Amino acid sequence: AHQLPMSVKLLNLDVPGAVVAKIASFAPVAGLPAFRRICVLFHTALARLLSKETGLQSALESYLQMKRLNSKRVWVVVRARPFNDGPGCVRIGNQKKVSVTGSGTSQGFEFFSDRAFGGSATQEEVCGYIGSRVLPHAMNGEHVCLMAYGQTGSGKTHTMFGSLEAGENQGLAFRAVNMLARLLQEGGGFAGLSVDFSFLEVYNDELYDLLDCQKKLPKQRSTQAHCVPMGLTRRHCKADQMEEQVHAWLREGAATRTVGKTVFNPRSSRSHGIVLLHLCWGSGSQGQKSGSRLLASKSQSLRPTAGAETRIYLVDLAGSERAGLYAMDQDQLKEGEHINLSLSALGRVVGA
């Protein structure tokens, strides 16, 4: 399928196509992306080589994936909720473009993201994309945050938690734990590794522990190093038990969150829910296996060492809303004001 030209002009010399193909076979994997950008002949020669050598093709794909993950720090993913009462105002194009039009007008706005999912997307599709891009960084000892943000009733809690029972409707939090367990097993196993878990609620600017009967917490840090409220419950399990144990803790905490009926949703989250997952690397924990296709470290020193801790935050934000227009009572008006103030503060932090 990849026909090589007889020769190519390079520095005023005619270089035979067969020679270029031979050079490609000796070039290091890290040099292949630049190699194929030299000219059409080099690109064709490399494509021909990769079609014959699947091992080299896999190595190049792994290298390019590593480069992409190492260079990218933020992913923005859009998910449109399906409309049950006719066509909606949101259109998804080419998996990245989101078009929004107002009612009764053709004028609209276009937004671009790393990935956009329509209303027919499944939990597996959405969570699989997000997890595969972000979670491998945790294997490098980097802290990770997955955050669901949007208007009230847009499907944030469904995406983050979904069904609390096993099945196709389980959300990102449960699936992320499963994916982490697989990544750990592929990257060296569970030896020397333990997992700590906390579940925090922020409601009307107050902090509550969802693993301790919604106990109110003081607005004080437990340490100067980490922004964790003083007195927050921190449960512990071995890494090889994390799927079963963390799933149970997720169900326990999610079931005690503050919810209420709104104009948009009969059971809407009225608080910010924050899951804190700590990977504690002990003396027996290992780095990447040789040849592993997980994200490779930029240097040996970046791999998790004994005593290190990797934190993974799973955040389900309360929905932004026009509280004065849609509040159903005084309590809901107060909730909406606190929600919007906190989201505005978060926006300023991100903007800074």
Phi, psi and omega per residue, in radians:
A1 nan -0.456 -3.118
H2 -1.899 1.685 -3.109
Q3 -1.499 2.192 3.132
L4 -1.452 2.300 2.987
P5 -1.104 2.799 -3.125
M6 -1.089 -0.745 -3.109
S7 -2.782 2.997 3.119
V8 -2.453 2.547 3.095
K9 -1.388 2.124 3.125
L10 -2.465 2.014 -3.084
L11 0.949 0.780 3.114
N12 1.130 0.301 3.099
L13 -2.067 2.547 3.040
D14 -1.511 1.915 -3.130
V15 -1.757 2.083 -3.128
P16 -1.070 2.515 3.130
G17 -1.042 -0.637 -3.139
A18 -1.101 -0.617 3.121
V19 -1.185 -0.712 3.118
V20 -1.075 -0.741 3.129
A21 -1.090 -0.668 3.130
K22 -1.173 -0.698 3.105
I23 -1.074 -0.702 -3.134
A24 -1.052 -0.604 -3.100
S25 -1.227 -0.376 3.141
F26 -1.730 -0.222 -3.068
A27 -1.204 2.491 3.082
P28 -1.177 2.670 -3.111
V29 -0.981 -0.724 -3.112
A30 -1.104 -0.388 -3.129
G31 -1.621 -0.138 -3.067
L32 -1.161 -0.679 3.099
P33 -1.015 -0.754 3.109
A34 -1.232 -0.583 -3.131
F35 -1.034 -0.777 -3.059
R36 -1.390 -0.129 3.098
R37 -1.559 -0.073 -3.075
I38 -1.113 -0.876 3.105
C39 -2.909 3.084 -3.087
V40 -1.055 -0.705 -3.122
L41 -1.082 -0.783 3.133
F42 -1.104 -0.709 3.115
H43 -1.095 -0.775 -3.134
T44 -1.150 -0.720 -3.140
A45 -1.089 -0.735 -3.141
L46 -1.192 -0.728 3.123
A47 -1.055 -0.676 3.120
R48 -1.150 -0.714 3.134
L49 -1.153 -0.771 -3.113
L50 -1.139 -0.570 3.133
S51 -1.178 -0.388 -3.140
K52 -1.670 -0.545 -3.065
E53 -1.974 1.645 -3.093
T54 -1.162 -0.532 3.113
G55 -1.110 -0.761 3.116
L56 -1.165 -0.670 3.114
Q57 -1.082 -0.757 3.106
S58 -1.119 -0.699 3.137
A59 -1.124 -0.693 3.129
L60 -1.184 -0.743 3.114
E61 -1.084 -0.713 3.123
S62 -1.138 -0.716 3.129
Y63 -1.119 -0.782 -3.135
L64 -1.142 -0.674 3.092
Q65 -1.110 -0.711 3.106
M66 -1.078 -0.747 3.135
K67 -1.110 -0.729 -3.140
R68 -1.117 -0.779 -3.102
L69 -1.201 -0.644 -3.130
N70 -1.225 -0.490 -3.075
S71 -1.603 -0.383 -3.067
K72 -1.744 2.338 -3.080
R73 -1.993 -0.400 -3.080
V74 -2.339 2.314 3.031
W75 -2.031 2.403 3.055
V76 -2.049 2.074 -3.118
V77 -2.111 2.298 -3.138
V78 -1.892 2.377 3.046
R79 -2.253 2.140 3.131
A80 -1.596 2.332 3.101
R81 -1.349 2.417 3.122
P82 -1.132 2.522 3.106
F83 -1.681 2.302 -3.124
N84 -1.690 -0.185 -3.060
D85 -2.077 0.796 3.090
G86 1.872 -3.044 -3.109
P87 -1.147 2.480 -3.131
G88 -1.642 -3.072 -3.111
C89 -1.708 0.023 -3.094
V90 -1.912 2.302 3.090
R91 -2.174 2.370 3.112
I92 -1.840 2.197 3.122
G93 -2.175 2.457 3.084
N94 0.809 0.496 3.055
Q95 1.183 0.023 -3.136
K96 -2.324 -0.459 -3.069
K97 -1.647 2.371 3.093
V98 -2.095 2.125 3.114
S99 -1.907 2.273 -3.121
V100 -2.154 2.204 3.116
T101 -2.102 2.589 3.097
G102 -1.433 2.815 -3.137
S103 -1.211 2.354 3.096
G104 1.315 0.244 3.114
T105 -2.533 2.639 3.107
S106 -1.596 -0.183 3.140
Q107 -1.282 2.404 -3.117
G108 -2.648 -2.939 -3.125
F109 -2.301 2.636 3.107
E110 -2.074 2.412 3.108
F111 -2.286 2.625 -3.127
F112 -2.158 2.454 -3.119
S113 -2.399 3.097 3.076
D114 -1.206 -0.549 3.120
R115 -2.810 2.462 3.109
A116 -2.234 2.343 -3.124
F117 -2.051 2.386 3.090
G118 -1.443 -3.112 -3.083
G119 -1.144 -0.334 -3.124
S120 -1.525 -0.074 -3.107
A121 -1.140 2.471 3.134
T122 -1.580 2.876 3.060
Q123 -1.026 -0.702 -3.119
E124 -1.090 -0.736 -3.128
E125 -1.145 -0.845 -3.090
V126 -1.157 -0.880 -3.083
C127 -1.200 -0.602 3.108
G128 -1.103 -0.736 3.125
Y129 -1.128 -0.863 -3.082
I130 -1.098 -0.849 -3.083
G131 -1.083 -0.704 -3.093
S132 -1.183 -0.444 3.131
R133 -1.494 -0.627 -2.944
V134 -1.770 -0.789 -2.985
L135 -1.120 -0.547 3.088
P136 -0.999 -0.399 3.094
H137 -1.120 -0.520 3.127
A138 -1.125 -0.509 3.115
M139 -1.199 -0.279 3.100
N140 -1.646 0.039 -3.103
G141 1.498 0.161 3.133
E142 -1.556 2.443 3.096
H143 -1.262 2.569 -3.034
V144 -2.323 2.484 3.063
C145 -2.315 2.211 3.040
L146 -1.974 2.091 -2.974
M147 -2.216 2.278 3.081
A148 -1.804 2.121 -3.069
Y149 -2.298 2.472 3.103
G150 2.903 3.131 -3.131
Q151 -1.226 2.760 3.042
T152 -0.975 2.294 3.104
G153 1.461 0.143 -3.094
S154 -1.508 -0.128 3.064
G155 1.800 0.391 -3.117
K156 -1.139 -0.883 -3.109
T157 -1.161 -0.615 3.070
H158 -1.079 -0.741 3.136
T159 -1.201 -0.744 -3.061
M160 -1.329 -0.713 -3.082
F161 -2.068 -0.689 -3.140
G162 1.031 -2.485 3.092
S163 -1.254 2.411 3.129
L164 -1.404 -0.143 3.094
E165 -1.792 2.745 -3.125
A166 -1.064 2.501 3.127
G167 2.640 -3.092 -3.042
E168 -1.220 -0.278 -3.117
N169 -1.671 0.088 3.052
Q170 -1.101 2.520 -3.036
G171 -1.626 -2.952 -3.021
L172 -1.064 -0.691 -3.094
A173 -1.024 -0.832 -3.137
F174 -1.180 -0.741 -3.102
R175 -1.215 -0.567 3.106
A176 -1.123 -0.696 3.100
V177 -1.084 -0.753 3.109
N178 -1.085 -0.748 -3.125
M179 -1.170 -0.683 3.095
L180 -1.070 -0.723 3.130
A181 -1.070 -0.724 3.123
R182 -1.154 -0.768 -3.141
L183 -1.084 -0.707 3.127
L184 -1.134 -0.714 -3.127
Q185 -1.158 -0.727 3.136
E186 -1.230 -0.508 -3.046
G187 -1.649 0.219 3.071
G188 2.428 -0.074 3.100
G189 1.594 -3.031 -3.026
F190 -1.763 0.011 -3.052
A191 -1.014 2.252 3.076
G192 1.320 0.081 -3.078
L193 -1.950 2.352 3.070
S194 -2.237 2.881 -3.067
V195 -2.232 2.283 3.027
D196 -1.963 2.631 -3.005
F197 -2.462 2.359 3.035
S198 -2.401 2.732 -3.131
F199 -2.463 1.996 -3.011
L200 -2.010 2.510 3.051
E201 -2.102 2.370 3.029
V202 -1.972 1.942 -3.077
Y203 -2.284 2.126 -3.109
N204 0.896 0.768 3.108
D205 1.141 0.295 3.051
E206 -2.018 2.697 -3.074
L207 -1.840 2.385 -3.123
Y208 -2.371 2.504 -3.139
D209 -1.632 1.948 -3.088
L210 -1.367 -0.126 3.070
L211 -1.774 0.112 3.141
D212 -2.441 0.952 3.045
C213 0.982 0.672 3.142
Q214 0.975 0.692 3.099
K215 -1.112 2.319 3.125
K216 -1.261 2.367 -3.086
L217 -1.948 2.613 3.073
P218 -1.247 2.667 3.112
K219 -1.501 1.121 3.125
Q220 -2.361 2.515 3.085
R221 -1.303 2.539 3.062
S222 -1.266 -0.562 3.060
T223 -2.503 2.872 3.080
Q224 -1.287 -0.421 -3.060
A225 -1.338 -0.631 -3.034
H226 -2.161 2.437 3.123
C227 -1.486 1.266 3.119
V228 -2.134 2.226 -3.092
P229 -1.038 2.490 3.112
M230 -1.133 2.299 3.098
G231 1.550 0.000 -3.141
L232 -1.167 2.264 3.133
T233 -1.048 2.373 3.115
R234 -2.296 1.745 -3.118
R235 -1.501 2.750 -2.961
H236 -2.300 2.457 3.011
C237 -2.653 2.844 3.058
K238 -1.311 2.663 -3.045
A239 -1.101 -0.590 -3.115
D240 -1.291 -0.092 3.085
Q241 -1.904 0.097 -2.934
M242 -1.127 -0.662 -3.092
E243 -1.088 -0.906 -3.108
E244 -1.163 -0.796 -3.031
Q245 -1.282 -0.813 -3.117
V246 -1.164 -0.628 3.062
H247 -1.020 -0.736 3.135
A248 -1.134 -0.712 3.124
W249 -1.190 -0.639 3.080
L250 -1.072 -0.773 3.127
R251 -1.094 -0.741 -3.122
E252 -1.075 -0.834 -3.108
G253 -1.227 -0.751 -3.111
A254 -1.116 -0.565 -3.108
A255 -1.252 -0.295 -3.084
T256 -1.853 0.093 3.117
R257 -1.159 2.694 3.112
T258 -1.350 2.134 3.138
V259 -2.270 2.867 3.112
G260 -2.847 2.842 3.118
K261 -1.433 2.311 3.081
T262 -2.193 3.082 3.094
V263 -1.056 -0.558 -3.026
F264 -1.672 -0.362 -2.958
N265 -2.651 2.217 3.130
P266 -1.200 -0.333 3.129
R267 -2.454 1.441 -3.043
S268 -1.793 2.413 3.074
S269 -1.212 2.210 -3.113
R270 -1.855 0.258 -3.113
S271 -2.504 2.880 2.996
H272 -1.544 2.226 3.099
G273 -1.854 2.240 -3.070
I274 -2.224 1.994 3.051
V275 -1.654 2.261 3.086
L276 -1.980 2.012 3.137
L277 -1.966 2.109 -3.101
H278 -1.906 2.131 2.985
L279 -1.662 1.984 -3.081
C280 -1.805 1.953 -3.049
W281 -1.524 2.047 3.130
G282 -1.631 -3.045 -3.072
S283 -1.175 -0.408 -3.121
G284 -1.644 -0.044 -3.125
S285 -1.276 2.593 -3.068
Q286 -1.982 2.792 3.003
G287 -1.451 -2.631 -3.111
Q288 -1.249 2.512 2.981
K289 -1.213 2.605 3.071
S290 -1.088 2.210 3.123
G291 1.486 0.012 3.141
S292 -1.111 2.521 3.138
R293 -1.599 0.202 3.025
L294 -1.275 2.976 3.121
L295 -1.041 2.176 3.141
A296 -1.512 2.626 3.125
S297 -1.257 2.659 3.046
K298 -1.230 -0.506 3.068
S299 -2.688 2.817 -3.100
Q300 -1.030 -0.569 -3.062
S301 -1.220 -0.297 -3.116
L302 -1.432 -0.220 3.131
R303 -1.198 2.555 -3.138
P304 -1.024 2.316 3.125
T305 -1.928 2.946 -3.132
A306 -0.995 2.284 -3.131
G307 1.618 -0.205 -3.137
A308 -1.335 2.763 3.140
E309 -2.369 2.247 3.073
T310 -1.863 2.212 -3.086
R311 -1.864 2.323 3.106
I312 -2.102 2.090 -3.113
Y313 -1.837 2.251 3.058
L314 -2.023 1.931 -2.945
V315 -2.058 2.133 3.038
D316 -1.929 1.736 -3.084
L317 -1.338 2.566 2.987
A318 -1.162 2.678 -3.029
G319 -1.388 2.455 3.023
S320 -1.195 2.585 -3.079
E321 -2.789 2.815 3.048
R322 -1.577 1.468 -2.960
A323 -1.012 -0.715 -3.101
G324 -1.155 -0.410 -3.091
L325 -1.623 -0.656 -2.978
Y326 -1.951 -0.073 -3.135
A327 -1.074 2.358 -3.083
M328 -1.599 -0.270 3.072
D329 -2.815 -3.141 -3.086
Q330 -1.134 -0.667 3.119
D331 -1.088 -0.728 -3.138
Q332 -1.207 -0.577 3.062
L333 -1.091 -0.754 3.100
K334 -1.123 -0.743 3.105
E335 -1.022 -0.825 -3.115
G336 -1.068 -0.689 3.116
E337 -1.100 -0.788 3.138
H338 -1.149 -0.707 3.129
I339 -1.061 -0.849 -3.093
N340 -1.161 -0.646 3.093
L341 -1.106 -0.764 -3.115
S342 -1.194 -0.649 3.111
L343 -1.191 -0.614 3.065
S344 -1.117 -0.719 3.111
A345 -1.107 -0.729 3.105
L346 -1.082 -0.720 3.119
G347 -1.056 -0.670 3.112
R348 -1.186 -0.642 3.100
V349 -1.112 -0.819 3.139
V350 -1.109 -0.737 3.136
G351 -1.124 -0.531 -3.138
A352 -1.270 nan nan
